Amino acid sequence: MSRIEEKFAELEEKNEKALIAYIMTGFPNEKSTLTTVRGLVKGGVDIIELGFPFSDPLADGPVIQNASTVSLGNGTNISSFFKIVEKIRKETDIPLILMTYTNILYNKGYSKFISDAKKVGIDGFILPDMSVEESEEYLEASKSKSDTIFLISPNTSKTRIQKISSVSTGFLYLVAVFGTTGIKAGIKNYTLKAIKEVKKQTKGKIPIGIGFGVSTPEDVKTYVKAGADAVIVGSAYLKLIEKTSQNQLEAKIMSFTKSLKKQTKI
């Protein structure tokens, strides 16, 4: 059982759902990343998604695109990313997911990249542009090494959900809105309906995580009530990081995380 699977099993016993936080590694700098992680852990986050910057992040809105640009400008590369992960691992055994784009892994070779990532402490991958039809080599390289978390949307067909959920491990990522990531006002009825439909179709075989546009404790509460097993918050964290001074960052992140985590308890 992977760290991610263990976490969901642990939360089920406690009658809680998972709070997953996304941050961009190296934004606005390495020190802020490590400070943010400490705040997340102290605030009770269950899983952390570490974004690795990419020059053409198609699935991401302006907030994450900006964070990616800043991180790349700081010289973030695979080597520095792995060093940051090693530093995080010295402080916590919280499940860590690497979110980036397929080219990053493909250029290094799936098997080598995934093996290297596992050595430093990465537990799973989210690759928004990895299609299930082209995933054979990626899935083979990931076997017994890391979880492969695929994305679906509210308009994904039942046949395709079946196909994607059969190769997803850790959890299945349901995109809450049509479009890119970002802080958006209002929760759509079609999203709440999609959660129920996907839960019914997957029959509890894999946890369902909801992300994109989730930014407040009220959002978390609504999605948990609708049946989501995990709620993913990203852009709201990046906005908070951007406007908070380094000496207040850990406390602010911890406080915001606590307010979100509180809503995951059933």
N, C-alpha and C positions, 0 to 999 in steps of 0.2 A: 504493500500500500504506500502510495506517495505521500509526501507532506501535505499536499493539497487535499487528497482524499481523507487523510487522517483528520485534518482540520474540520472538514464537513461532518465527519462522523462524530467528532467531539462536540460540535455545535448542536447536532441533532439530539444528543444526549442531554444537553443543557436547554433544549427548546429555544434555540436562537438561530437566526439566519446570519450569513456572513457579510461583513462590511469589507469591501475591497477598495483600496485607494490606489489611484494611478498618479505617478509623478514622473517628470522627465529628468533622467539622470544628467547631472551637470548643469542644471538650471536653478538659479542663475550661475552657480558654481558648485564645485565638489563639496565644499564645506556646508553649503546650504542643503545639499542632498542628504548628507549624513545627519545634519541637525533635524531635518524634516522627518527622516526615518525614525529618529529617537522620539519625536513628538507623536508620530503615528502609533508606534509600539506602546508608548505610555498612555495614549488615548484609547487603546483597546482595539485597534484595527486587526482584522483577522488574516488578511492576505495583502501583499503589496505588489502592484504591477510597476516594474521599472521600465520606463520608456527608453529606447535607444534611438537617438536622433537619425532621421533620414531626410535626404534632400528633397524628396517629393512625396510627402505623407498624405496620400489621397483620401484616406478615411478621416483625417483630422481637420477640425475647424481652426479658426484664426488663433485661438489661445494656445493650443498645442503646437500649431505650426510655428508660432513665435518662439515658444520654448525650445523647439527643435532647432531653429535658426540660431538662437543664443548659445545653445549647447554645442552645436557644430562650430560656431565662432570661437568658443573657448578651447577648441581642439579635442573635444571628446571623440575617442576612437575605441575600437574593440578592446585594446589593451588597457586603457584607462578605465573603461567600463568594468572589466573583470576585476580590476584592482579595487574599485569602489565596492563591488559585490563582496569581495573577500573581507573588506573592512566591516561591512554590514554583518556578515556571517560571524565575525568575532564577537558581536554584541547580541545577536538574536538568532533563533532558529525558525523565525516566522516564515511561512511559505513565500517564495519570491517567484514572480512570473516576469519573463522578458517579453515586452511588447515592442515589436519592430516590423520591418517589412522583409518579404521573402528574399530579395536580392542580397541582403546583408548575410544571410546564412548560405545562400547559393554560391556567392563569390568565394567563401572560405571552404565550401564543401559541407553539406549537411552533417555528415557523420563527425567530422572534426570539430565543427562549431558546437554542435550539441554536446559532444563529449567534454570539450573545454568548458562550456557553460555549466555543465553538471559538476565538474571538479571544483568550481569556485562557489557553487551553492544555488544555481538556478534550478527551479523545480518544474517549470513548464514554459510554454511559449504561446503567445497570441500573435498571429500573422494575419492581419486583416485582408491582405491581397492573396493569400494562399487558397486556391480553389481546391475543392475535394477531388476534382478530376485530375489534377496535376500533383497530388500529394503523396504518391506512392513512395518515392525516394525519401521524402521528409518523414513519413510515418515509419518507414523501415529503420531510419537512423535514430528515431526517437524511442523505439521499443525498449522498455525496461530502463530507460534513462530519464525521460521527462514526459510530462503531460502535454498533450496537443489539444489546445482549446480553440475550437472553430466558431465562427460567427454565423448567426442566422438573423433574419429580419422579420417584422410582422407580416410581410407578404411572401415569405418563403413557402413554397408548396409543401404539402404533407409528404409527398414522395421524396423531395429533396431534404426535408428535415430528418426523415428516416435515414437517409444516406449519410448526412453530416453527423448526426448524433451517434451513428454506429462507429465512427472513427475518432470522435471527440473523447478526451479523457480529462479528468479534473472537474470540469463543468462545461456546460454549453452556454455560449455568450449570445444572448438575445439583444440585438440593437433596438433601443427604445423608440427611435424616431427615424423617419426617412431623411437621409442627409448625413452630414458630418458630425463629429463630436462638438460639444460646446455647451455653454450654459443657456438653456432655453426655458422660457416660461410656459408652465402648464403641462399637465400629463394628459396624453391622448387616450381616448377610449379604446382606440384600436390596439394600443399597446397593452392595456389591461386585459383585453380580450385575448390577445396573442399569448400572454403568459399562461392563462388558463388552458388555451388550446394546446400549447406546446407541452405543458405539464401532463395533460391528459394523454397526449400521444406518446410521450417518453416513459410514462408509467413509473416514474420514480427511479429509473435506471441511472439517471445522471442529473446532478443538480443544475438548475437553471439560474444563470446570473443575468441581471439586467443592467445595461449601461448606455451611455450617450445622453447628455442633457440632464443628468441627475445632479442636483446642486444643493438641496436643503434637507433638513431632518424630516420635513413634511413629505418630500418626495420619497425618501427612504421608507417612511411609515406606510405610504400608499402602496408602494410596490411590494412590500412585505405582506401587507394585508391581501394583496391580489394573488399571492402565492409564490413570489420569487424566492429562491433559496439563497441568493446573493445579490447585493446591490453595489454597483461600481461607480465611484465618484472620482472624476479626474480634473476637468477644467476648473471647477470650484477651488480645488486645492492649489492649482497653478496660479490662479488669480490671488489667492491668499498669500502664497509665497512671494509673488511679485510686489505686493504692497506692504509687506512686513519686514521690519529691520531684522538683521541677523540676531541681535541680542534678545529679541522678543519672539523669534520664529518658533522655537520648540514649544513654548507655552501656548501660543496661538493655535498651532497645529494640534496639539494635545486637546485643547478645549473644543475646537471644532469637531475633532474626531469623536470625542465623548458624546457630543450632541447628536451625531449621526448614529453612533453605535447603540445608543440608548433605544433607538427606534427599531432595532433588529431583534429585540427580545419580545417573544410572543406572549 
